[in-house]
Amino acid sequence: MNDTSIHITDNINEQRFETPLDNDFAFISYRWESGNLSLMHTEVPEAYEGKGIASKLAQFAFETAKRQQRKILVFCPYITTWLKRHPEYNELVQKDYNI
């Protein structure tokens, strides 16, 4: 799988950023809460793990929030780990919220 085969879209009806993979999808599910983007869960089919797909989905989510001037609430463990490798996006994380 190469970079050009990753086409991520915002599936508003399913509330997820997704990319089709053969007969399946990789995605990050989200919710809108008080104008903030809550990233809930990241899922990549096992056959596609380790190919950078989840990272591309995360970057798409953060770039979407940045364009819309929204903050992100992180509930997904993968996103928490991803942010440690991509501190340039930390400014988009809403730090003072109560779960």
C-alpha positions in Angstrom: 0.0 0.0 0.0 1.4 3.4 -0.9 0.6 6.9 0.1 -1.5 7.6 -3.0 -4.0 4.8 -2.1 -5.0 6.6 1.1 -8.1 8.7 0.5 -9.6 10.0 3.8 -13.0 11.5 3.9 -15.2 12.9 6.7 -18.3 10.6 6.9 -20.6 13.0 8.7 -23.5 10.5 8.9 -21.3 7.9 10.7 -19.3 10.6 12.6 -15.9 9.3 11.5 -12.9 10.1 9.4 -12.4 7.1 7.2 -10.5 5.5 4.4 -11.8 2.5 2.4 -9.5 -0.6 2.4 -10.7 -3.3 0.0 -14.0 -4.5 1.6 -13.4 -2.7 4.9 -12.6 0.7 6.4 -10.0 2.2 8.7 -11.4 5.1 10.8 -11.4 7.5 13.7 -14.8 7.9 15.3 -15.6 11.4 16.6 -18.3 13.5 18.3 -18.9 17.2 18.4 -19.1 18.5 22.0 -19.6 22.2 22.7 -18.0 23.1 19.5 -15.0 20.8 20.1 -14.0 17.7 18.2 -13.9 14.7 20.5 -11.8 11.8 19.0 -13.2 8.7 20.4 -11.7 5.6 18.8 -9.3 4.6 16.1 -9.6 1.4 14.2 -7.5 -0.2 11.5 -8.2 -3.7 10.2 -5.5 -6.2 11.3 -4.3 -6.8 7.8 -3.5 -3.1 7.4 -1.8 -2.5 10.8 1.7 -1.0 10.8 1.3 0.8 7.4 0.9 4.3 8.8 -2.9 4.5 8.1 -3.9 5.4 11.7 -1.3 8.1 11.7 -2.6 9.6 8.5 -6.2 9.5 9.9 -5.0 11.3 13.0 -3.2 13.9 11.0 -6.4 14.4 8.9 -8.5 14.8 12.1 -6.1 17.4 13.5 -5.8 19.3 10.3 -9.6 19.4 10.0 -9.9 20.9 13.5 -7.1 23.4 12.7 -8.9 24.5 9.5 -12.2 24.9 11.4 -10.4 26.6 14.4 -11.7 24.0 16.8 -10.1 22.3 19.8 -9.8 18.6 20.1 -10.7 16.4 23.1 -8.8 13.2 23.2 -10.5 10.0 24.4 -8.7 7.6 22.2 -5.5 5.9 23.5 -4.0 5.7 20.1 -4.4 9.5 19.6 -2.7 10.1 23.0 0.3 8.0 21.8 0.3 9.7 18.4 0.5 13.2 20.0 3.7 12.2 21.8 5.3 11.7 18.3 3.6 14.8 16.9 3.9 17.6 19.5 3.3 20.2 16.8 -0.4 19.4 17.2 -0.6 19.8 21.1 -1.8 23.4 20.8 -5.1 22.1 19.3 -5.8 19.9 22.3 -8.4 21.3 24.8 -6.6 20.8 28.1 -9.2 22.0 30.6 -12.2 19.8 30.2 -13.9 17.4 32.5 -14.8 13.9 31.3 
